[in-house]
Structure formats: structure tokens, C-alpha cells
Amino acid sequence: QVQLVESGGRWVQAGDSLRLSCAASGHTFSSHSMAWFRQAPGKERDWVASITWSGDRTYYADSAKGRFTISRDNVKNTVWLQMNSLKPEDAGAYYCAARTWYGYGWSSNPNDYDYWGQGTQVTVSS
């Protein structure tokens, strides 16, 4: 079992930076690949970024490439999403998700993830 708690979401202006955190509890955190998803009101939950269980590979949606960085610390049981040059279209609820997966690659399908946090809200004002 992995419990996930996101934090760090807030109101920012376009162009600002923000770092989201996801604290995990449970001794199996390091056996999970991790991802961030975003969901805007009335829209589907979209994949943003993933990181392998070891942290040695990262993957990004086109909208996040060059601006966002996902990272993790398996000792601190935490995964982060550093977001730079934020745009209004980046706004939404950001969810941290864990997938029991030791391989490389990523999945953008929310159904492939085993655990979810409650989300943290990011608002970007133009």
C-alpha cells in the first residue's frame, strides 16, 4: 500500500515557477514508478510526466517538455514536479500517481496507476 499526499499548489501568474511535492507513505515507494497528472475543470485527467522507480529515466508530455522537471528521492519517499514558465493552460488539479512497475517507459493511461493522491490545485493567471 502507498498513500500519497500532494502539496505546493497555489495561485501564480503566467511566467512564474512552482514546485509541487508528493509525499508517500508505505515501505514500497521505491518499487513504484511515479507520475503527475493534471485535470482541468470539465476535462479528462491528462498525463504530465513520469519517472522510473529508480529515478534514472524521466518522461514528459509535449506540453511539459523543456519547462517541467520530475524528480524523486526514495529515501525521503517524495516525488516533485518543478514547473517553470507557467502558462494559463497549465492550470488545474495536479495529481500524483504510483504504478507498480520496474521497467522503463511510461503510461499516460490513468487506469494503469495503482495509487493516487487527493490532488493539489494550481491556478495560473494571465
N, C-alpha and C positions, 0 to 999 in steps of 0.2 A: 504494500500500500504506500502511496505517495500523496501527501497533502501539499497543495500549492497555494501560496498567498502572494498576490501581486501588490505592488505599491509603486508610487512615483508619478502617477498620472496627475495632471493638473491643467489649468488653462495657461496657454502660452501664445505668443504672437508668431506669425509666419517668420521663418528665418531663425528662430530660436532653437536651442538644443534641449533635450530632455533625456534622462536615463531612467528606464523602468527596471524594477527589480522583481524577482520571483524567488521567494524563499520556500524551500522544500523541506518537508519533514519525512522521516522514514529512512531506513537504512539502505534502501535500494536505489537512491537517487542516481548513483553513478552507473547504474545498469540501464538507464533510460536516455534515449535521445530527447532533446528538448526543442520546443518551437514556440514562436509567438504568432498569434493570430490577431486580426483586427476585425471588428464588426461595427459598421456604421448603422445608424437607425434605419430600419426597414430593409437592410441589405443582408446578404449572406456573410458568414464568417470567412474571412479571407486569410490565407496563409501569408506571413510576412517574412519569417526567417526560421532556420533550423540550425542546430548544432549537434554533432555526434556525441555519443556517450562520453568519449574521451576528450572531446573538445578540439580535436585536431582538424576537423573539417567543418566549414560553415556554408550555408546555402541561403540565397536571398531571392525574394520575388523581384521582378524587374523594377517595381516601384520603389524598392528599398535599396537597390544596389548603389553603392557609392555614397549613401547617406546614413545608413543604419549599420550597426555592428552588434552581433550577438556574441556573447561570451558566457563562460561558466566557470565555477570553481567547485570542484567535487569535494573539497574539504569543508568549505563554507556552505555547501548544499544550496547554492544560489546560481541563478542564471540572470543575465542582464540583457537589456536591449538599449544601446546607445543610439539615440536618434538626433541627427543634425539636420540643419537646413529644413526645418519642418514646414510643411505646406498645409493649407486648409484641408486638402483631401486626405491627409494623414489622420485626421480626427476620427475618434471612435473609441469603443471599449476595446482594450488590449487584454488578451487572454494568454496566459502561459499554459502550455500543454506538455505532457510527458508521454512518450511512446516507448514501450519495451522493445528495444531494437539495438542490436550490437553492430549492425553493418554500416556501410557508408550509404550515401544517398539520402533522400528526404521524401516526405509525403506532404502534399498540400491538402489531403483529404482529412477533414476533422474526424471522420469516423475511424481513422487509423490510430487515434490517440486514446490512451487509456485513462489519463487523469487530466483534470482541468482545474484552474483556479477560478476565482469568482469574478475576475476582471478588474481593471483599473481604467478610469476614464481620462482620455486625452482630448482636449479642446484646443483647436488652433484657430486663432483669429487672424483674418487677413488685414 
